[in-house]
């Protein structure tokens, strides 16, 4: 028997055990084809069936309307920081950017290389962000080709629960909270997300984009970077990262078996409520620096009374099989990433450890 740790890493992150077990069973021979899926040609019928099934599952689970198209791209969400303005800017005008954390700030920086973006809001104070803005705080411009937000801020532990209503198409970086709950895709211009948190392993990025934005996309950039060209080839314009797509397929099958996104939202809110309850009920020993209304359901961040105690907490937790709890190097503290595949049992083990550590028994 393999002993598996409780994996709180922010990404690559924990995956559903059934998805991994299926990959293990099919490792040498995928469905009697005589080869592993990673040995099949990306243009062959065997992989093509997996590819199209994955798109169909994503479309079903997210209720993606016919107005939008699913793309698979490489380079991670970081590549999209550049590709969004490259494709969607008008002349030199990039979009309006809502800066709620490190990655949103980097997205703005990349857009500044490609064109001229507008900062619609920035809540940074002393290198940190502790909340997301209210709709009436946004300074949106009339001529913006798009508005960009990050729906969940992995490092800071903040999250949008209501997306702003915008005149321009809303582009949402959902890398760390896609699939955590149902979302009305029809109201969004574009979604992009690295797979390695809620969907699968690293190596592939999901893009869901409105078809009219595809048609309006710029043509003065290399074809490999154009969303329209990727869409035209069904994301097979070059050799795609086949194994990550296969693993997304496995994960989506698991998610469907759990009851889809409504069931996943209930599961995620339950886990987060239990963990935040343990933090808030610790008489100040554990402290969450995020404003309550902005607390992330995916990435729970908290502090201990001292950095020395935080170091011991991480070391002792790791020894107990609770891994990946060290906060991001830019902010320190503790971070528990409790994505879809994290079980309530895993969260309960962390809560029990926290209680024991507070009482000196860890």
N, C-alpha and C positions, 0 to 999 in steps of 0.2 A: 504494500500500500504506500502511495506517495503522500507525504505530509505537506499540505499546502498552507502557506502563510495567509493571514488576512491582509490583503494588499490595499493600502490606502494611497498608493502613488497617484500623482495628478495626471500622469500620462507619459508614456504608455501605461495603461491602467489595467485593473482587473477585468477579466472577461468571464462570461458565463461558462461554468464547467461543462454543460452539455455541448456548447459550441466547440470547446477545446477537445472534448472526448470524440466528437464526430470527426474532427480533423485528424486526431490520432488514429482512429479506425481506418480512415481513408488515406493515410499518409503514403502508402506504397502503391495502392491500386484504387483509383477513383472509379467507383461504380462499374467495376469489371472492365475498365478500359485498358488495363495493363500498364498504366503509368499513374504517377502522382498528378494531381491537378496542376502543380507548379511546373510540370514538364510538358504540358499540353500547349500547343500553339495558341496564341491569343486570337488568331483568326480561324481556328478550328471549331468544329461543331460542338465538341465537348465543353470547351471553355465558354463558347458563345451562349450555350444554354444556361450556364451558371451566371454569366454576365447579365443576361436578360431577366433571369429569375430574381436577381438581386435588385434590379431596377423596379421590377414589378412589386416586390415586397416593400421596398421603400415607398413606392407610390401608394400602395394600399394602406400601410401603417400611418403615413403622414397625411393621407387624403390629398395627395398632390393633384390639383386640377389640370385639365388639358391645356390651360393657358401657360403652364410651366413645363420645363424640361429638366431631366436629371442628367448631370454630367459627372464623370470621374476625372480628376486631374491629379497631378503630382506636384511636389514642392511644398506641401503642407499649407496650412492657413497663412503662413508667412508669405508665401508666393502670392496669395490672393490680395495681400496688402498692396502689392504693386499692380496686379492684374485688374483689379476692380477699377482704379482710375485710368489705367491704360485703355480699357475697353469702353468705359462709360463716361469719361469726361467729355465736355463740349468745348472744342478748341482748347484753350489753356485752362479752362475752369474745371477743377475737380469738385468733389462733393462737400457737403456739410458733415463735420465729424464731431461726434459726442465722445469725449475722452473720459472714460470711467476707470481706467486701469492701464497697466503696462502695455498690454497688447493693443489696445485702442490707441494709445499714444504712438506706438510703433507704426500702426496703420496710417495715422496722420502724417508721420514723418516720411513714409514711403510715397504717399500721395503728393507730398511737397516736392519730391524729385520729378514726378511725372507732370504735374500741373500746379494749379493754385487752389488749394482747399480752403475751407472756412471752418474755424473752430467754433462750434455751436455751443459748447459747454465743456468746462474742465474743472473737476472737483479736487484736483491734486492739492494736498497740503503736506508740506515736509516730506515729499516723495511718496505719499500714501493717499489712497482714496477710501473713504469709509461709507459711501452711499452712492446711489444712482440718482439722477435728477428727476424732478417732477416735470411734467409736460410743459408747464408755463415758464420754466426756467430756460428753455432752449431758445437760442438765438438763431433761428432758421432763416435762410435767405430765399428770396423769390426765384432766383435764377439757378438754384442748385440742380445739377443733373441727377443727384441722388443724395440720400442721407445715410450715413454709416453709423451703426452702433455695434457694440459687443454685448450680446445678451447676458452673458455670465462672465465674471472676471475671476479667473482661476486663482490668481495670486492673492488678490485682495479679499476674496470671499463675498463679493456683492453680485446681485442679479436683478435684471429687469423682470417684473412679473406682468407689467402692462407695457406694451411697446408704444412709442409715441405715434400719433396720427400725423402723417406728413404729406405735403402736397407732392413732393418729389418721391420717386420710388425709394422704399426703405430697404437698405442692404444690411443684413444682420450676420455678424460673425457668431455662429452658434457652436463653435468648436467644443466647448465644454458643457453644453447643456442640451444639445440636440437630442430628440427622442425622449426627453424626460417627462414630457406631457404632450397632449394634443396642442397643435398650433394652427391657426388659420393661414395656410400658405397663400391663399388667394389674395390676402391683404399685403403681401410682401413682394418687393421687386426681385429680391435675390437672397438666398441663404447660402453660406458656405461653412464648412466644418471639417477639420481634420478628423480622421476616423478613430484616433487612438484613445478616446475617452469613453464614449458611449456606443460606438458602433463596431469596432474591430481593432486590428493592430495598426501601427504607424505605416506610412507608405502610400496612402491614398487620401484624397480630399474629395468630399462630396460638395457639389455645387447644384443648387436648384434655382433656376433663373427663368424669369418671365420671357416668353417667346418674342414679344415685341422689343424687349431690350436686346435680345440676340440680333434681331433684324436691324436695330439702330446702332449696333456696336461699331466701333471704329475699324477701319480697314488699313490704316497706316501703321500697323504694328505687325511683327512677324506672325505668320499663320499659326504657329504652334502655340501662341499666346491668345489667339482670338477665340472667345467663347463660341462664336458662330461656327467656326471650323471644327471645334471639338464636338459640337452638337451634330453637325452634318455627318460626322464619322461615327456617331454613337459612342464616343469616347474611345474609339479604337484607331485613331489616326496614327498612332505609333504604338510600340509595345507597352501595354498597360501593366501595372503591378498586379498580376493576376491573383496571387495568394491573398493579399489584403481584401480584394473584392470577394473572393470565396469565403473569407472569414466574416465579412459583413453579412453575406448570405446566411451563414450559420447562426450568427447573432440575431439577425432579423427573424429567423424561424423560431428561435428561442423566445424572442420578445412577443411574437404572435401567440405562441403557446401560453404565455403568461397572462394573456388577455388584452394585448395591445397597449396603446399609450394611456388610455384611461386608467387601467390597472397599474401601469407603471407610475403614473403620477401619484396615486394613492400610496403605493409602496415607497416612493421617494419622500413624500411629505411625512410619512410615518417615521422613517429613519431619521430624518432631519429634526423633527420635533423632539424625538427621544434624546438626540445628542445635544441639541441646544438646551433642552431641559436640564440635562446633567451639568452643563456649563453654568447656566443661570442659577441652579440650585446648589452651587458649591460654596456659597458664602464668600464669594469673591476670590477664591483660590484660582479658579479658572475664569478668564474674562474674554469675551468676544468684543473686538474693537469696532465692529460694524454696526451701523444703525439698524435697529431691529427690522424696520420695514424693508431694508435692502439685503437682508441676510440670505446668502446663497443656499439653495437646497442641495447643490452639488459639491461645493467646496466649503467646509466648515473650518474657519480659522479661529484660533484662540491663543491667549497668552497665559503664562504662569507668573508668579510673583517676581521671578528673576530669570536671567538667561542661563545661569548655572543649573537651575531647576529644570529648565526646558531641555538642556542638553542631557541631563540625567533621565528625564521623561522619555526622550527619543531612544536613548540607549537601552533603557529597561524595557520599553515597549518592544523594541526590535528583538531583544532576547526572549521576550514572551511570544514572539511570532506575529506581532502587529507591526507591519513594515510600512515605510513610506510616509511617516508622520512629520518629518521635519519640514518646517515652513520654507517657502521660497527664499533663496539666499539674499534677495533684495529687501526682504521685510522681516525675516526671522520668525520666531514663534512656532506654533504647531499648526499643521493643516491636515485635516482628514478629508480626503476626496471620496465621496460616497455615491459614485455613479450608479447607473441602472443595475449593474451586475453585483454590486455590493449587497450582501444579504443583511437582513435585520439581525441575524445571529452574529454576524461580524461586527455590526455596530454595538450590539449588546456586550460583546467581549471587550470592546474599547471602553464602554461606559463602566464596566466592572473594574477594568484596569485603572481608569481614572479615579474611581472611588478609593481603591486600594492605595494608589500612589499618594493621594491627598492625605490619607490617614497613616502614611509612612510604612505601609506594608508591601509596596510593590518591589 
